[in-house]
Amino acid sequence: MAQVQATKFKNPVVNWIDSRLPIFTMLDHEYNHYPMPRNVNYLWAFGAIAGIMLMIMIATGLFLAMQYSSHTSLAFDSVERIMRDVNYGWLIRYVHANGASMFFIAVYIHMFRALYYGSYKAPREILWILGVIIFLVMMGTAFMGYVLPWGQMSFWGATVITNLFSAFPIVGDPIVTLLWGGFSVDNPTLNRFFALHFLLPFVLLGLVILHTAALHVCGSNNPLGIDAKGPQDTVPFNPYVTVKDGFAVVIFLIVYAAFVFFMPNYMGHPDNYIPANPLVTPAHIVPEWYFLPFYAMLRAIPDKLGGVLAMFGSIALLAFLPWLDRSKVRSCKFRPVYRQFFWILAIDALILGYAGSQPAEGSWLLIARVGTFYYFFHFLVLLPVLGKLERTRPLPNSISESVLKGGGGIAAGAHAKPMEKA
Amino acid sequence: MAQTTHPPGTGGHAASGGEGGSRRDFLYLATAAAGVVGAASAAWPFIDSLNPAADTLALASIDVDLAPVAVGQAITVTWRGKPVFVRHRTAEEIESAKTVNLGDLRDPVADDARVKKPEWLIVIGICTHLGCVPLGQKVTDPRGDYGGWFCPCHGSHYDTAGRIRKGPAPANLVLPTYAFTGDTKIRLG
């Protein structure tokens, strides 16, 4: 397009650089003029929020790493030193520790938004799969980060999670020994976890860039789930979405700050303030809250290998979602039956999470089993069948026709009426 | 108005008169100012976390007992991660330090100004040239042409008051902050 030629910058230095390395043209194109469907709601802000969280985690993590010692005899004390002696160390650590939870909150909302509005469907399959990979890498990063303070939960969490791999026949035990670098979770394990915990956020950053690049090929989905057909259906990213996302980020940060300043240990576990002891397991060990639904699935299956496969399978399954859901209609707005099941799945995930936090016995075990069964039933049976049987509602002709009452449509031009909120 | 969201050249400035423009400029400036203040206050805890921590500061002063150091001996103590030279000077060493003509010195300071008690010379044992630790604490070490210390890195010679006499170093060995807490006890820092 001639657009590239037309983009001239006022600043001669910017122009000079841009004609040699068109980063400003790229930024202008992707974050200034980039057309966003005019009807996106605040759920679309959680991608930006998750991105901000990644940056906060990298920044705080970098400064924590400057004070932390990844040796079993020093790790716990070095974390306490950060809390007590390092200037603002308490703040940086609480921002980081609560940041992990807030990052997962943002990402879970982001994922359920994609589920509700069918954002994973063609042509956004690779975008979605990259998201699933990001989720997996995030989980690995969070798990290894939780090991670093070397408290009781760190140690026993590391022991339990690495032992998952021992479920696999023949290769299981050698894999676990390889992960540990010894005969139990010990100093070599802590050292490599620290190295990987430092590396993986940058892998995440790379994946996020790919995720964004894939997004910008076909553009954002929207609550109607229909494609934008022209400029009357979109608004430029800046200022409309930058300001809207910015506002959402500020609200999110207020909630985040409330946790950091008023209940910084609410989402943690008190046992992790006891130094790691390889001879005594805490009576009741639970992972961080964001792993609970998967932990419930692990314990629901009365077979070691089966439980591990169910847990990994529940995530791997998500990568196949674009092909499991046979319906051509994206948004739940026009899928009355699927919408009911979506909410049942959301409640199922919450119940699984709660069951995962309870001791694995009695009725909670039964509930976890039913929940696990339903999870797989939803993705493997309901979605393919619904795609064939469900009678969807008629889709509107265009975003602008649906959103602008009185059919403001084509003639008015999208850019002339900025303040119409969907 | 929506016009300002477009790149320059899209036109349509009819609606935005001087009044609308200045109001928007004010909003931009106010937002930018709030953003700068916010970013700076968010950055400060990170920067300050790199400053010495409370436990580091707690180790910033130490007590040293000089009683076991005989005349002519020297000890090196670690203070704030640096070597501090404590030399129990002999009468000849004190004499040679006092009788030097100040005009011959590169960094002229009288011996009285470099000690609190003439027999105890206490200096930070780091060459003022590029930070090496000079030799001369042991009797067997080379002590340079002036009987004090000799820096092997680039050949600086210090005298018995720790003053630079020869070589590339620009200044005398630095004096640490210290006080005598007893006849033979000092507190560094």
Interface residues (C-beta under 8 A of the other chain):
Chain A: T7 K10 D28 N32 H33 A59 T60 F63 M66 Q67 R81 R84 D85 V86 N87 Y88 G89 L91 I92 P236 N238 P239 Y240 H415 A416 K417 P418
Chain B: A2 T5 H6 P7 P8 P45 F46 D48 S49 L50 N51 A53 A54 D55 T56
